[in-house]
Amino acid sequence: MTDDRKRIVLVGASGVFGRRLAAMIARWPDVVLVLAARDLVRLEAVATDLAKAKPAAKIEVARLDRLDPKDLATLSAWAVVDAAGPFQGQDHAFPRAVLAARAHYVDLADARDFVAGFEAALDGPTRTARRWAITGASSTPALSHGALDALTAGWTRIDRIEAAISPGARAPRGLSVIRAILAWAGAPLQVFAEGRWTIRPGWSEPRRTPFPGLDRRWTSLAETPDLDLLPARFHPRRDAIFRAGLELPILHLGLWALSLLRRIRLVPTLEPLAVLLGEMAGWAAPLGSDRGGMVVNVEGRDADGARRLARWGLCAEAGAGPHTPAAPAAATLRALLDGRLGEPRATPCVGLVDLDAILRELSGLPIRTQLESQRPETPGLFPRLLGEAWKAQPSPVRQAHAGVAPVTLTGKARARGASGLPALVRRLQGLPPTGQHATTVTITPTANGERWVRRFGASTFGSTIAPARDDPWAFEETAGALTFRFGVAPYPGGFSWTFEGWRLGPIPLPRAWAPRIRARTFACDDAYGFRVLVAHPWLGVIFGYAGRLS
């Protein structure tokens, strides 16, 4: 009896991304997964781990060197996936060998030079073999373009694109990844910025970038295939930028300082430092987290010709981040298996699989994504921040937060809080004692936001709310000398305030010292409901209040 399952050879199956991709493919019953690398001992360990999860696919192990793929023909591959790398400075000999073996080729390349020359080098072999050759089935460019396709559907013009990625400090990183970054850090990069092609140094322009669910992290200009593909595919009028960052500021800014040595030509490259910097990152990892993220921002004009901002964000918890680069490759292989890609050709992995298909491969993992869109000219702070989600808000919420005229709400609220120092804080802030109180909330639009005055019985607590100056998706609430930064997130029946950071006057404060804040606004029958809780690990509940107003 013959086995008609498709044979997928995964090169680099013992690497950081290869292991994750192997786990995804192993769930498919219609394939034979051949784990391939130079080290059979490490491959057997991967196969053992997969066996514990009771894979639906048949698992085999084979030795294969991508630099000398003489054994490729013996594997009877239907498709070969290269998750090994590094791709920087590599020619296209291995994909040629795959096509010569009459197998489809897919890789996770994020090397700009490799992807740029891919179509020209492999167009002929793909036509001869009638097999696909697909490069860049990874976070960049496949996932970034999938997000942009979803964000800009129906738009008439794109002005600016900026994408960024930031892994957690505890995320595993291979030496090849570190070498790849050091190859271009401080080197001159060709970038489309301010409406023209220009030269800027790699890892330059360090700044803090907002990541949904992660607050702000340091990022710098990074060399990826998207520096070419974003201008070519989306034709932005102004900018097409890709940034990357290290979670720990000391590592990110330290690499920026080292890149200056190359910029002033004291060293030809930083690659010899790869082993040392990898060890340093390992030593510092306990100071960071296992949380990583990606964000794609775009500005332009929508179908109505109105100015539009849109953002897609991904937040990976509990060390799940390294699964993300593997998901586009898994989605691409599924599309090949289903025969959904059409006539074979050589191409970067852009426009082949959509965002939903990629995210399906991440289902079941602690990874959250969100897609937001807003018109900057929309009157009212919360209607603008919520964008399309504002229309779904219930009437009591929309009446309270329209932001075009003063609103006064009255009703009852119950306050609570711990004794001792929290009670002193409440008294100094004008917050009420514990118990139920007659409550009046007045919201008055101002030139730059809103003024809120809350009266709980004899106690009065006032604050100002204004858009964040450096982030169109956030707002800040200031009470006295303290300012708290929030995002907004819709949920059924209302929206929540998501805490992102705080400062004392102009001085940023460590998030680890911050209180834990939960705030929700919602409809309660025909009334306006609210629930706020501010607590601290050291102090307990500082204050909380909840009520119904009309």
N, C-alpha and C positions, 0 to 999 in steps of 0.2 A: 504493500500500500504506500503510495507516494505522499509526501508531505508538501502540500501546495501553499504553505504559509510563506509570506514574503520574508526574505532574509535581510535584516538591517544590521550592518556592521558599524559599530560605534567606536571610533578611534579616540583614544584619550579617555576611556571609560573610567579610569581610576583617578582622574583629576577632579578639581573642585566642581566644575560645571558638568563634566561627564557623568559623575556619580548621580547627580540630580536628574539629568536627562535619562539615564538608564532606568531610574526608578519610575519615571513617567512612561517610558516605552514598555516596561515590563508588565504594565497593566493591560496591554492589548493582547487579546487571544489569537489574533490572526497573523502574528509575526514570530519569527525566530530572531532573537536578539543576540548578536555575536559581539561580546565584549572584547575589544582589541587594544593592545598597547605593547610596548617593548618588554614590560615587566610582568611575567605571568603570575608571580607571587601576589602582587598587588591586585591583579585581576581576579584571582581566585578569592581574595578577601571580599571584593565587590560582589562576586557571584554568590558567595555565602550569605552576605547581607540581604541580597535580593531574594534568596531562597526562603529566608525567614518570613518574608512578607507574602509567601505563597503566590508567586507571579503567575499571571495568565499566559504570558509568553513563554516559549521555550528559551532557555538561556544556554549559550555556549561561550567558550573562551578561546581566543586565538592570539598568537603573537604576530604583531604587525608593526613595522617601522614606516612611518609616513615619508621619511626621507629616502627609503629604499623599499618601495612597496612591491617587491617581486612576488610575495606570497598572496597578493590580492586576488589574482585570478582563481586561486584554489578555494576561495571562500564562497563562490557562487552568490555574490551580493546582489540584491535587488536595489538597495540604496546604501550609500556610505555617508556617515555623518562624521565630520572632523570637529571634535571638541577639544583638540589637543593644543593647537597653537604652539608658540606664538606665531602670529601671521605677519608681524612687522618685518619688512625686508625680504619676505619669502616670495619665490616665484610661484607659478601655477602648475608645477609639474605633478603634484599629487592629484589635483582634480582632473588633470589630463589622463592620468593613469586610471582613475576611477571610471571616466567616460570610456576609455579604451576597453575596460572590462565590462562595458555595457550596463553600468549601474548609474542610478541617479546620485547626484552629489549635493550635499547640504553642509554648510559650515556655520560656526558661530563667530566668524571673523569680525573684529572691530578695528582692524588696521586700515587706515585711510588709503595707503598706497596699494595694498592688496586688493581692496574692493574697487578702487578707481580703475585698475587695469583688468578687472575680471571679465567683463563682457567682451572686450576686444580680443583677449587671449583665448577665450573658450567658445566663442560663437561658432566657429567652424566645427570643433569636436562635438558640440551638442547637436548640431544639425546632422552630422554623420551618424552619431550613436542614437539619435532620437531619444535622448535622455535629458532630464533637467540638470542644470548646474546652478545652484542657489547659494549666494554668499550673504553673510551678515544676518543670519537668522538668530538674532540675539536682542539685547536691550536696545542697542543702536546698530543698525537703523530700523529693524523690524518693529519693535515695540513703540519707539518714538513716532514712527510714521503711522502706525495703527492708531495711536492716540490722536495724532493730528488729523487723520482722515475723519475720525469721529467728531472732533471738536469743530472742524471747519466745514462740515457738510452743508452745502447750499450757499456758502459765502461767495461774495462777488469779488473780494479783494483781500489779500493778506499783506500786512505791513511789517510785522515783526514776529520772529519765532525765537524762543529761548528754551532749551531743555537742559536739565541738570540731573545728576545722579550722585548719591552719597551713601556708600555702604556703611554699616555699623563697624565700629572699631574692632569688635570681636569676630567679625566675619572672616572665614578662612580666605587666604589669598596665596595663590601660587607664585613662585619666583618668576615665571614667565610674564605674569600680569604686572609685577613690579618693574621688571626690565622694560616692558612695553611703555609704561608711563615715563620712566626715566629717559627713554629714547627721544621723547619730544619735549620734555620739561626744559624750558629755557630756549628751545629752538624756535626759529622763525616759522610761523604758521600762516598760510594764506586763509583769510577769513572774509566773508561777506558782511560788512558792517557799515552803517551810515550810508547805505545805498550804493556801495562800490566795493570792489575787491581791494583788500589792503593786507599788510603784513603786521602780525602781532605775535609777541613771544608766547610760547606754550607755558601754561600754569601761571599766567600773568593776571592782572586785574582781580586780585582776591577781594571778595565781598561776601556778606552773609545773605544767603538765599533762603526764602521761605519754602519749606517742604510741608505739605499738608500732613498733619499728624505727628510731625517731628520738630516743630518750631523752626528756627533758622539755623543754618549751618554754613560754614565757610565753603565757598566754591571758587574755582578759577577756570580760565579758558582751557579746554581740553581738545586734543586732536582725535577726532573720530570720523568715520565715513560721512556722518551727517553734515560736516562742514561743506562737503560737496553736494550731497544729495538733497539737503533741505532747499538750497537755492535752485537746484535744477528741477525739483519736482513741484515746489510750492510757489516759486517766484515771488518771494517777499520783496516789498519795495525798500525796506530799510535794513533789517538785520536778520541773520540766521546764525545763531550762536549755540554752541554746546559747551556746558560746564561740568566739571566733576569736583568732588570734594572728599576730604578725609574728616571723619567725625570729630576727632580731637584737634582743637585749634593749634596745639603745639606741634603736631605732626604736619598739619596742612600748611601753616605759616613757615614751619621749618623747611619744608620742601620748596616753598616759594623763595625763601632766602637762598637755598642752594641753587635754585634755577638762575639766580642773578649771576652766579659764577660763570655759567655758560653764556648768558646774555652779554657779559663783558669780555668773553672769550678767554677766561682764565683756564677753562677746561673744555675739551671738545665735546664731551658727553658725560652724563651722570650715571650711565649704565654700570660702571665698575662698582658703584655703591649699592647695587641691588641687594646683595646678601646682607650687608650691614644694616641698611634701612629696613629690610624685612625683619631682621631680629629686633630692631628698635621698636617697630610697630607691634611685634609680639609682646615685648616687655610692657608697652604702654596699653595694650588692649584691655586689661582689667579696669582701666580708668574710664573706658567708654562703655558702649552698650552693644547689644545684638540686634539693634533696630536700624534698618536701612530704608532708603526711599528714592523716589524718582519723581520729577515734576516736569510737565511740558506746558509752557505758556505761549499763547498766540494772541495777536492783536490784528484787527482788520475790519472789514465791512460785511455785514450779514446780507441775507437775501433781500432785505428792505433797504439796503444802502446805509443802515445805521451803524455807527461805530460799535464794535463789539470786542470784549475781552473774554477769553476762555482759558480754562486751566484743567488739566488732568493730573491727578496725583496718585502715587502708590506708596503705601507705608507697609513695610514688612516687619513683623514682630518675631521674637523668639528664634532668631537665627535663620528665618526662612528666606532672607534676601537672595542668597545664591541660587535659589530655584528660578528666580525671575529671568536671567539670561538664557536658561534652558527652555523656557516655555515657548518662545517663538519657533525654535527648531522642532519641538514636539508638534506644534500646531501645523507647521509646514509638512511634516511627514504624514500627519493625518490627512491633509488635503491631497497629498500625492497618492496615498492609499485609496482614497475615495474617488480619485480621478477628477478632482475639481479644478485643476490648474490649467487645463487646456494644452495647447501646442508647446512642446518643450523648447526651452531657450536658456541662455546664460544671462543671469540677472541678479542684482541685489534683491534682498528680501523686503521689497517695499510694494505695497498694494496687492500682495498675494494672499495674505491671511488678515482678517480684520481683527480689531481689538477684542471683540467678544470671544473669538476663537482662541486667541492667545490666553486670555484670562481664564478660560475653561480649564486649561492645563494646570492652573494654580488653585483650582477649587479644593477645599479641604485644608488648605494651609492658612496660617495666621497672617494673611495678606489682605489689606483693605485698599480699595481704590475709590476715587470720587472724580466726577466730571462736573465742572461748574462753568457757567456762562453768565455774563452780565453786560448791560449797556451802561457805560460810565455816566451818561447824561441823565439817567433815571433819577427823578427827584426822590429824596428820602434815603437815609442811610441803609436801613434794613431791606427795603425793596431792591436797592442796587446790589447789596451783597448777596442776597438770595437769588437774584436773577430769575430764571424761569420758574424756580421753586416758589417764588412769591405768589404766583397765581393760584397755587394749590393751598395756600394758607387759609384757615377758616376766617369768617367775617370778623369775630372779635379781635383776632390777632392783627388783621389788616387794618382795622379801624384804629387800633392803639399805636401801630408802628408805621403808618403811612408817611409820616415825616413832612407833611406839607402845611399843617396847622397845629396849634396847641391842642393838647388833649388832656382832660382831667378824668381820672378813674377813681371811683370810690367803692368801698366795701369793707371786708374784714380780712385780717391776716393774723396768723399765729407765729410768734417769734420764739426762738430757743437758742441756747448757747451754754457753754460750760462756765463754771464759776472761776474766781481768781483772776489771773491775767486776762483771759478772754473777756470777762465782764468789764474790766477796765478799758480794753480796746473798744468795746461796744459803746461805752459811755463817752469816750473821747470822739468817736465817729458820729455821735448823734443817733445811734441805733437803739431800739427799744429794749426794755427788760423782757424776760421771758413771759409768755402768756398771750392772750388774744387781745387785739387792739383794733379800734376803728382806724381805717387806713385810707389815705388819699395819695395818689400818685399823679403828678403833673409832668407831662413831657412837652417841652417847648423847643421847636426847631430853631437853630441858630445858623449863622452864616457858614459854620464849619462843622455842623453836627447837631447835637441835641443837648439840652440841659434837663436833667432829671431831678425832681424834688420828691422825696418820699416822706410822708408824715404818718407815723405810727403813734396814735394817741398824742402825747405831749412831746414826742421825740421827732426830730427832723434830720434827715440824712440826704445830702445833695451830692451830685456828681455830674461831670460832663462826659459826653460820649462823642468821639470824633473819628473820622477815618484815619487809619495808620498812614503816616507820610510815605513810608517806603514799601507798602504792600497794599494793592487795591483790594485784596481779599480779606483784610483784617480791619478791626477797629480797636480803639483804646478807650478805656474808662479811667478817668482821673478823679480821685477823691483825696483832697489835701495834697501831700507831697508824693503819694504813691500813684503809679499808673500801671494798669493791667491791660495786657493785649489779649484779644479774643478773635477767633474765627466764628463763623456761624454754620450750623449744620441742620438741614431740615429733617424732620421726622413726622410720622403721621399725627396730624392735629396740631402742629406747631413747629418750633425750632429751638435748638439749644445753643448756648454759648460754649465754645471750646477754648479753654485756657491755653495760651501759647507763650506767655512770658510776662515779666514785670520789671519795673525799674523804680528807683528813688530819684525823683527829679530827672536829670539826664543820664544817671548812672545805672546801667543794666545790673540786675541782681541775679545771682545763681538760681536756676530753676529748682535745684535740689532743696533750696531753702523756702521755696514758695508754698503758700497754702494750697490745699486741694480745693478747687472751685467747681461746683456743678450748678448750672443755671439753666432753667427751661421756661419757655413761654408757650402757652397752649390754650385751646378753647375748652371750657368746662361748661357743657350745655351751651347756653347763650351768653355766658360770662367769659371774662378774660381771666385766665388762671396763670399763676406763676409759682415757681419753686426755686429757691436759692439756698445753697449750703456752702459755707466756707469753713474748712477745717484744716488743722495742721497736725502732723504726726507727733509733735512735741507737746501741743497744747490742747488737743481735742477740738471740739466744735467751737469755733470763734463766734460765728453767728449763723443762723439759718432762719428763713421765714418763707411762708407759703400762704397763699390766699386766693380769693375770688373777688374780682372787681367788675364794675359795670359803669 
